[in-house]
Amino acid sequence: MTLELSKRLLIENVNLPKNAIWFHTASVGEFNSVKFIIEHVSSKFPVFITYFSPRAKEFFMKTDYPSMPIPLDIPLLWSKFIRIHKPQCLINVEKEFWPFLLKTKIPKLLLNGRMPKNRLEKYLLEFFDMIIAKDEESFRLLKEINKNSFLCGNLKLASMSIDCKHKKDSVVIGSTHEKEEEIFIPLIKWILSNTDYNIIIAPRHVSRSQQVLKLLEKHSIKATLKTAKEDRVMILDTIGELKDYYKRAIVSIVGGSFVEGYGGHNILEPVSFCSYVLYGPYIDKIKDVANILEYLGFGFKTNDVLTLFKKLLESPLDVNKLDFLKAYITKTKECYIEHVEEFIFKVT
């Protein structure tokens, strides 16, 4: 991992297209949520991307778009950056605010906007020429701050694709943290005794795999590590494979939400593969997405996973039940594209 300071200080030259549409995404997740918009805009205008996370460098080097780490938030650097690259406008993805950048005169659009958490954020929202809100509650507050606010919906859901063609032979317990696996012991024992489903447990940090294995053995549950052997109860001690197992899940349980301190992890991915998703009460980071999934009947917040799991087995999620979600995705995409185009044509 490198901070790329020579680029952030504009010492090292980066070849970016001039008079382009400038997208800023904090990291890979934000880029993926807005990728469909970038693809659409890039078919009509040159684009380039800036990113904040040092870990995102290798990812962006492999994309089809010119990119660089965002410069340090210093007025002189922004003057130089804008003078050299002459971007037509800035499209900022979600709420990563750089005060001196926002005070520049370049036209600015905020995507997936949400309600401000403090007075500084409220103040900085006034510098956007247009804001597209992620939910109704945010929209009402944003409209009071910035009259050029519109409601389209959550970008993270809009970037989903639905894939229900895989055989459902497993229950996946993903992205778990210490003290969470213990909560699922009764569920695991019930599944083994009353169903034919495989059980996949994926610790958030692979380094904990042996610890999870010992916990299961302590409770007389036979399990193996993925790298050693595939068995009915398997601990995923590899990186990048969880998605492949969500495809096979009839029900998924996502950790980081049953104990405090993590705020929840990705609950959309299981649903995109036609799996119900269960999570605990500690979901500060994913509350907006959880609200939508709960409204649609695909996501469930619970402290009693066993009782809820038994109930969900009576009616597995299938593609027909996803019609409402598909309609939401289509409507949200169309809304974002319409307003982004309106903004770009207005400022170019």
TORNU-838000 format. One record per residue (C-alpha): residue number from 1; residue in three letters; x, y, z. Coordinates in steps of 0.2 Angstrom, whole numbers, plus 5000, padded with zeros to 4 digits. Layout:
N
+-----+-----+------+------+------+
:   i :  aa :    X :    Y :    Z :
+-----+-----+------+------+------+
: NUM : ALA :    X :    Y :    Z :
...
+-----+-----+------+------+------+
// end
This chain:
348
+-----+-----+------+------+------+
:   i :  aa :    X :    Y :    Z :
+-----+-----+------+------+------+
:   1 : MET : 5000 : 5000 : 5000 :
:   2 : THR : 5007 : 5017 : 4995 :
:   3 : LEU : 5000 : 5035 : 4999 :
:   4 : GLU : 5006 : 5041 : 4981 :
:   5 : LEU : 5010 : 5058 : 4989 :
:   6 : SER : 5019 : 5064 : 4974 :
:   7 : LYS : 5003 : 5063 : 4964 :
:   8 : ARG : 4992 : 5070 : 4978 :
:   9 : LEU : 5004 : 5085 : 4979 :
:  10 : LEU : 5004 : 5086 : 4960 :
:  11 : ILE : 5022 : 5084 : 4959 :
:  12 : GLU : 5021 : 5069 : 4948 :
:  13 : ASN : 5012 : 5072 : 4932 :
:  14 : VAL : 4996 : 5061 : 4928 :
:  15 : ASN : 4989 : 5060 : 4911 :
:  16 : LEU : 4971 : 5064 : 4912 :
:  17 : PRO : 4959 : 5070 : 4898 :
:  18 : LYS : 4956 : 5089 : 4898 :
:  19 : ASN : 4938 : 5096 : 4898 :
:  20 : ALA : 4932 : 5079 : 4905 :
:  21 : ILE : 4918 : 5074 : 4918 :
:  22 : TRP : 4927 : 5071 : 4934 :
:  23 : PHE : 4920 : 5057 : 4946 :
:  24 : HIS : 4927 : 5056 : 4963 :
:  25 : THR : 4924 : 5040 : 4973 :
:  26 : ALA : 4932 : 5036 : 4990 :
:  27 : SER : 4936 : 5018 : 4986 :
:  28 : VAL : 4931 : 5003 : 4976 :
:  29 : GLY : 4914 : 5001 : 4984 :
:  30 : GLU : 4908 : 5018 : 4979 :
:  31 : PHE : 4915 : 5015 : 4961 :
:  32 : ASN : 4906 : 4999 : 4959 :
:  33 : SER : 4889 : 5008 : 4965 :
:  34 : VAL : 4891 : 5021 : 4952 :
:  35 : LYS : 4899 : 5011 : 4938 :
:  36 : PHE : 4883 : 5011 : 4927 :
:  37 : ILE : 4883 : 5030 : 4927 :
:  38 : ILE : 4901 : 5031 : 4923 :
:  39 : GLU : 4899 : 5019 : 4908 :
:  40 : HIS : 4884 : 5029 : 4902 :
:  41 : VAL : 4893 : 5046 : 4904 :
:  42 : SER : 4909 : 5040 : 4896 :
:  43 : SER : 4900 : 5035 : 4880 :
:  44 : LYS : 4896 : 5053 : 4877 :
:  45 : PHE : 4910 : 5063 : 4886 :
:  46 : PRO : 4928 : 5060 : 4892 :
:  47 : VAL : 4929 : 5055 : 4910 :
:  48 : PHE : 4942 : 5053 : 4923 :
:  49 : ILE : 4941 : 5047 : 4941 :
:  50 : THR : 4950 : 5052 : 4958 :
:  51 : TYR : 4950 : 5040 : 4973 :
:  52 : PHE : 4955 : 5043 : 4991 :
:  53 : SER : 4959 : 5025 : 4998 :
:  54 : PRO : 4977 : 5020 : 4996 :
:  55 : ARG : 4971 : 5002 : 4995 :
:  56 : ALA : 4962 : 5006 : 4979 :
:  57 : LYS : 4977 : 5010 : 4968 :
:  58 : GLU : 4979 : 4993 : 4960 :
:  59 : PHE : 4960 : 4991 : 4957 :
:  60 : PHE : 4959 : 5008 : 4947 :
:  61 : MET : 4975 : 5004 : 4937 :
:  62 : LYS : 4965 : 4990 : 4930 :
:  63 : THR : 4949 : 4999 : 4925 :
:  64 : ASP : 4946 : 5007 : 4908 :
:  65 : TYR : 4946 : 5025 : 4915 :
:  66 : PRO : 4961 : 5037 : 4918 :
:  67 : SER : 4962 : 5039 : 4937 :
:  68 : MET : 4973 : 5046 : 4951 :
:  69 : PRO : 4973 : 5048 : 4970 :
:  70 : ILE : 4963 : 5064 : 4975 :
:  71 : PRO : 4975 : 5078 : 4979 :
:  72 : LEU : 4977 : 5085 : 4996 :
:  73 : ASP : 4964 : 5097 : 5001 :
:  74 : ILE : 4974 : 5113 : 4999 :
:  75 : PRO : 4968 : 5128 : 4990 :
:  76 : LEU : 4984 : 5131 : 4980 :
:  77 : LEU : 4983 : 5112 : 4974 :
:  78 : TRP : 4965 : 5114 : 4968 :
:  79 : SER : 4969 : 5129 : 4958 :
:  80 : LYS : 4983 : 5120 : 4950 :
:  81 : PHE : 4973 : 5104 : 4947 :
:  82 : ILE : 4959 : 5113 : 4939 :
:  83 : ARG : 4970 : 5124 : 4929 :
:  84 : ILE : 4979 : 5109 : 4922 :
:  85 : HIS : 4965 : 5097 : 4919 :
:  86 : LYS : 4951 : 5109 : 4916 :
:  87 : PRO : 4937 : 5097 : 4922 :
:  88 : GLN : 4919 : 5102 : 4916 :
:  89 : CYS : 4912 : 5097 : 4933 :
:  90 : LEU : 4914 : 5086 : 4948 :
:  91 : ILE : 4902 : 5072 : 4952 :
:  92 : ASN : 4905 : 5067 : 4970 :
:  93 : VAL : 4899 : 5049 : 4975 :
:  94 : GLU : 4892 : 5049 : 4992 :
:  95 : LYS : 4898 : 5059 : 5007 :
:  96 : GLU : 4916 : 5061 : 5006 :
:  97 : PHE : 4918 : 5080 : 5008 :
:  98 : TRP : 4934 : 5090 : 5005 :
:  99 : PRO : 4930 : 5108 : 5011 :
: 100 : PHE : 4942 : 5117 : 5000 :
: 101 : LEU : 4938 : 5107 : 4985 :
: 102 : LEU : 4919 : 5111 : 4988 :
: 103 : LYS : 4923 : 5129 : 4989 :
: 104 : THR : 4930 : 5130 : 4971 :
: 105 : LYS : 4919 : 5137 : 4957 :
: 106 : ILE : 4919 : 5120 : 4947 :
: 107 : PRO : 4900 : 5114 : 4945 :
: 108 : LYS : 4897 : 5100 : 4958 :
: 109 : LEU : 4884 : 5086 : 4959 :
: 110 : LEU : 4882 : 5074 : 4974 :
: 111 : LEU : 4876 : 5057 : 4971 :
: 112 : ASN : 4868 : 5046 : 4985 :
: 113 : GLY : 4867 : 5061 : 4996 :
: 114 : ARG : 4861 : 5058 : 5014 :
: 115 : MET : 4857 : 5069 : 5029 :
: 116 : PRO : 4871 : 5079 : 5037 :
: 117 : LYS : 4878 : 5073 : 5053 :
: 118 : ASN : 4884 : 5089 : 5059 :
: 119 : ARG : 4885 : 5108 : 5056 :
: 120 : LEU : 4900 : 5107 : 5045 :
: 121 : GLU : 4892 : 5094 : 5033 :
: 122 : LYS : 4876 : 5104 : 5032 :
: 123 : TYR : 4886 : 5120 : 5028 :
: 124 : LEU : 4896 : 5111 : 5014 :
: 125 : LEU : 4881 : 5104 : 5006 :
: 126 : GLU : 4876 : 5121 : 5001 :
: 127 : PHE : 4891 : 5121 : 4989 :
: 128 : PHE : 4884 : 5108 : 4977 :
: 129 : ASP : 4874 : 5113 : 4962 :
: 130 : MET : 4863 : 5098 : 4963 :
: 131 : ILE : 4861 : 5084 : 4975 :
: 132 : ILE : 4853 : 5067 : 4972 :
: 133 : ALA : 4847 : 5059 : 4988 :
: 134 : LYS : 4847 : 5041 : 4993 :
: 135 : ASP : 4831 : 5040 : 5003 :
: 136 : GLU : 4815 : 5050 : 5007 :
: 137 : GLU : 4821 : 5055 : 5025 :
: 138 : SER : 4837 : 5062 : 5018 :
: 139 : PHE : 4829 : 5070 : 5004 :
: 140 : ARG : 4817 : 5080 : 5015 :
: 141 : LEU : 4832 : 5087 : 5025 :
: 142 : LEU : 4843 : 5090 : 5010 :
: 143 : LYS : 4829 : 5100 : 5001 :
: 144 : GLU : 4829 : 5112 : 5016 :
: 145 : ILE : 4848 : 5115 : 5014 :
: 146 : ASN : 4849 : 5114 : 4995 :
: 147 : LYS : 4834 : 5118 : 4984 :
: 148 : ASN : 4842 : 5108 : 4970 :
: 149 : SER : 4840 : 5092 : 4978 :
: 150 : PHE : 4831 : 5077 : 4970 :
: 151 : LEU : 4826 : 5059 : 4976 :
: 152 : CYS : 4831 : 5044 : 4966 :
: 153 : GLY : 4835 : 5030 : 4978 :
: 154 : ASN : 4850 : 5021 : 4985 :
: 155 : LEU : 4864 : 5019 : 4972 :
: 156 : LYS : 4870 : 5003 : 4981 :
: 157 : LEU : 4854 : 4994 : 4977 :
: 158 : ALA : 4854 : 5001 : 4959 :
: 159 : SER : 4870 : 4993 : 4955 :
: 160 : MET : 4864 : 4976 : 4959 :
: 161 : SER : 4861 : 4962 : 4947 :
: 162 : ILE : 4850 : 4947 : 4951 :
: 163 : ASP : 4856 : 4929 : 4948 :
: 164 : CYS : 4845 : 4915 : 4953 :
: 165 : LYS : 4851 : 4901 : 4942 :
: 166 : HIS : 4862 : 4892 : 4955 :
: 167 : LYS : 4857 : 4876 : 4965 :
: 168 : LYS : 4853 : 4880 : 4983 :
: 169 : ASP : 4862 : 4867 : 4994 :
: 170 : SER : 4870 : 4878 : 5008 :
: 171 : VAL : 4867 : 4890 : 5022 :
: 172 : VAL : 4881 : 4903 : 5023 :
: 173 : ILE : 4886 : 4912 : 5039 :
: 174 : GLY : 4898 : 4926 : 5032 :
: 175 : SER : 4909 : 4940 : 5038 :
: 176 : THR : 4909 : 4935 : 5056 :
: 177 : HIS : 4919 : 4942 : 5070 :
: 178 : GLU : 4925 : 4936 : 5087 :
: 179 : LYS : 4910 : 4931 : 5098 :
: 180 : GLU : 4898 : 4930 : 5084 :
: 181 : GLU : 4901 : 4912 : 5079 :
: 182 : GLU : 4896 : 4906 : 5096 :
: 183 : ILE : 4879 : 4914 : 5094 :
: 184 : PHE : 4875 : 4902 : 5079 :
: 185 : ILE : 4880 : 4886 : 5087 :
: 186 : PRO : 4862 : 4881 : 5091 :
: 187 : LEU : 4857 : 4885 : 5073 :
: 188 : ILE : 4871 : 4875 : 5066 :
: 189 : LYS : 4867 : 4860 : 5076 :
: 190 : TRP : 4848 : 4861 : 5071 :
: 191 : ILE : 4853 : 4862 : 5053 :
: 192 : LEU : 4864 : 4847 : 5054 :
: 193 : SER : 4851 : 4837 : 5063 :
: 194 : ASN : 4835 : 4842 : 5053 :
: 195 : THR : 4841 : 4846 : 5035 :
: 196 : ASP : 4853 : 4841 : 5022 :
: 197 : TYR : 4860 : 4858 : 5019 :
: 198 : ASN : 4879 : 4862 : 5020 :
: 199 : ILE : 4885 : 4875 : 5031 :
: 200 : ILE : 4898 : 4888 : 5026 :
: 201 : ILE : 4906 : 4899 : 5039 :
: 202 : ALA : 4917 : 4913 : 5033 :
: 203 : PRO : 4926 : 4924 : 5046 :
: 204 : ARG : 4928 : 4942 : 5041 :
: 205 : HIS : 4947 : 4939 : 5044 :
: 206 : VAL : 4954 : 4923 : 5038 :
: 207 : SER : 4967 : 4923 : 5052 :
: 208 : ARG : 4953 : 4918 : 5063 :
: 209 : SER : 4949 : 4902 : 5054 :
: 210 : GLN : 4958 : 4890 : 5066 :
: 211 : GLN : 4950 : 4899 : 5081 :
: 212 : VAL : 4933 : 4896 : 5073 :
: 213 : LEU : 4937 : 4878 : 5070 :
: 214 : LYS : 4942 : 4875 : 5088 :
: 215 : LEU : 4926 : 4883 : 5094 :
: 216 : LEU : 4915 : 4871 : 5083 :
: 217 : GLU : 4925 : 4856 : 5089 :
: 218 : LYS : 4923 : 4862 : 5107 :
: 219 : HIS : 4904 : 4860 : 5104 :
: 220 : SER : 4906 : 4843 : 5096 :
: 221 : ILE : 4903 : 4850 : 5078 :
: 222 : LYS : 4914 : 4841 : 5065 :
: 223 : ALA : 4921 : 4854 : 5053 :
: 224 : THR : 4935 : 4857 : 5041 :
: 225 : LEU : 4945 : 4871 : 5033 :
: 226 : LYS : 4942 : 4875 : 5015 :
: 227 : THR : 4960 : 4873 : 5011 :
: 228 : ALA : 4961 : 4856 : 5019 :
: 229 : LYS : 4945 : 4847 : 5013 :
: 230 : GLU : 4927 : 4851 : 5008 :
: 231 : ASP : 4915 : 4844 : 5020 :
: 232 : ARG : 4897 : 4847 : 5026 :
: 233 : VAL : 4902 : 4861 : 5038 :
: 234 : MET : 4917 : 4871 : 5031 :
: 235 : ILE : 4926 : 4886 : 5037 :
: 236 : LEU : 4931 : 4897 : 5022 :
: 237 : ASP : 4950 : 4901 : 5025 :
: 238 : THR : 4952 : 4909 : 5008 :
: 239 : ILE : 4950 : 4926 : 5002 :
: 240 : GLY : 4938 : 4931 : 4988 :
: 241 : GLU : 4927 : 4916 : 4987 :
: 242 : LEU : 4912 : 4921 : 4998 :
: 243 : LYS : 4903 : 4927 : 4983 :
: 244 : ASP : 4903 : 4910 : 4976 :
: 245 : TYR : 4896 : 4902 : 4991 :
: 246 : TYR : 4882 : 4915 : 4993 :
: 247 : LYS : 4876 : 4909 : 4976 :
: 248 : ARG : 4872 : 4892 : 4984 :
: 249 : ALA : 4864 : 4899 : 4999 :
: 250 : ILE : 4846 : 4897 : 5003 :
: 251 : VAL : 4848 : 4908 : 5018 :
: 252 : SER : 4863 : 4919 : 5022 :
: 253 : ILE : 4868 : 4926 : 5039 :
: 254 : VAL : 4879 : 4941 : 5038 :
: 255 : GLY : 4890 : 4945 : 5053 :
: 256 : GLY : 4897 : 4961 : 5060 :
: 257 : SER : 4880 : 4965 : 5066 :
: 258 : PHE : 4877 : 4953 : 5081 :
: 259 : VAL : 4890 : 4961 : 5092 :
: 260 : GLU : 4894 : 4980 : 5094 :
: 261 : GLY : 4908 : 4989 : 5085 :
: 262 : TYR : 4907 : 4984 : 5067 :
: 263 : GLY : 4890 : 4992 : 5061 :
: 264 : GLY : 4886 : 4977 : 5048 :
: 265 : HIS : 4893 : 4971 : 5032 :
: 266 : ASN : 4887 : 4968 : 5014 :
: 267 : ILE : 4869 : 4962 : 5015 :
: 268 : LEU : 4865 : 4965 : 4997 :
: 269 : GLU : 4876 : 4952 : 4989 :
: 270 : PRO : 4867 : 4937 : 4996 :
: 271 : VAL : 4850 : 4944 : 4990 :
: 272 : SER : 4857 : 4947 : 4973 :
: 273 : PHE : 4859 : 4928 : 4972 :
: 274 : CYS : 4841 : 4925 : 4978 :
: 275 : SER : 4845 : 4921 : 4996 :
: 276 : TYR : 4836 : 4928 : 5011 :
: 277 : VAL : 4848 : 4938 : 5022 :
: 278 : LEU : 4848 : 4938 : 5041 :
: 279 : TYR : 4858 : 4951 : 5052 :
: 280 : GLY : 4859 : 4957 : 5070 :
: 281 : PRO : 4853 : 4973 : 5078 :
: 282 : TYR : 4870 : 4982 : 5076 :
: 283 : ILE : 4868 : 4989 : 5058 :
: 284 : ASP : 4873 : 5007 : 5059 :
: 285 : LYS : 4883 : 5007 : 5043 :
: 286 : ILE : 4870 : 4998 : 5033 :
: 287 : LYS : 4854 : 5004 : 5041 :
: 288 : ASP : 4847 : 5012 : 5025 :
: 289 : VAL : 4850 : 4997 : 5014 :
: 290 : ALA : 4842 : 4986 : 5028 :
: 291 : ASN : 4827 : 4997 : 5029 :
: 292 : ILE : 4824 : 4994 : 5010 :
: 293 : LEU : 4827 : 4975 : 5011 :
: 294 : GLU : 4816 : 4973 : 5026 :
: 295 : TYR : 4802 : 4983 : 5017 :
: 296 : LEU : 4803 : 4971 : 5002 :
: 297 : GLY : 4804 : 4956 : 5013 :
: 298 : PHE : 4821 : 4950 : 5009 :
: 299 : GLY : 4831 : 4956 : 5024 :
: 300 : PHE : 4828 : 4952 : 5042 :
: 301 : LYS : 4835 : 4960 : 5058 :
: 302 : THR : 4834 : 4947 : 5072 :
: 303 : ASN : 4842 : 4941 : 5089 :
: 304 : ASP : 4834 : 4924 : 5086 :
: 305 : VAL : 4841 : 4917 : 5071 :
: 306 : LEU : 4835 : 4899 : 5073 :
: 307 : THR : 4817 : 4903 : 5075 :
: 308 : LEU : 4817 : 4915 : 5060 :
: 309 : PHE : 4828 : 4902 : 5050 :
: 310 : LYS : 4814 : 4889 : 5052 :
: 311 : LYS : 4801 : 4901 : 5046 :
: 312 : LEU : 4810 : 4906 : 5031 :
: 313 : LEU : 4814 : 4888 : 5025 :
: 314 : GLU : 4795 : 4886 : 5023 :
: 315 : SER : 4796 : 4899 : 5008 :
: 316 : PRO : 4813 : 4900 : 5000 :
: 317 : LEU : 4816 : 4916 : 4990 :
: 318 : ASP : 4814 : 4914 : 4971 :
: 319 : VAL : 4816 : 4925 : 4956 :
: 320 : ASN : 4797 : 4929 : 4956 :
: 321 : LYS : 4798 : 4937 : 4973 :
: 322 : LEU : 4812 : 4949 : 4967 :
: 323 : ASP : 4801 : 4958 : 4955 :
: 324 : PHE : 4798 : 4972 : 4966 :
: 325 : LEU : 4817 : 4974 : 4969 :
: 326 : LYS : 4820 : 4973 : 4950 :
: 327 : ALA : 4808 : 4987 : 4947 :
: 328 : TYR : 4816 : 4997 : 4961 :
: 329 : ILE : 4833 : 4994 : 4953 :
: 330 : THR : 4827 : 4999 : 4935 :
: 331 : LYS : 4818 : 5015 : 4942 :
: 332 : THR : 4832 : 5021 : 4952 :
: 333 : LYS : 4845 : 5018 : 4938 :
: 334 : GLU : 4834 : 5028 : 4926 :
: 335 : CYS : 4831 : 5042 : 4938 :
: 336 : TYR : 4850 : 5044 : 4941 :
: 337 : ILE : 4854 : 5044 : 4923 :
: 338 : GLU : 4841 : 5057 : 4919 :
: 339 : HIS : 4847 : 5069 : 4933 :
: 340 : VAL : 4865 : 5066 : 4929 :
: 341 : GLU : 4863 : 5070 : 4911 :
: 342 : GLU : 4852 : 5085 : 4915 :
: 343 : PHE : 4866 : 5092 : 4926 :
: 344 : ILE : 4880 : 5088 : 4914 :
: 345 : PHE : 4871 : 5097 : 4899 :
: 346 : LYS : 4867 : 5112 : 4910 :
: 347 : VAL : 4886 : 5115 : 4915 :
: 348 : THR : 4895 : 5110 : 4899 :
+-----+-----+------+------+------+
// end
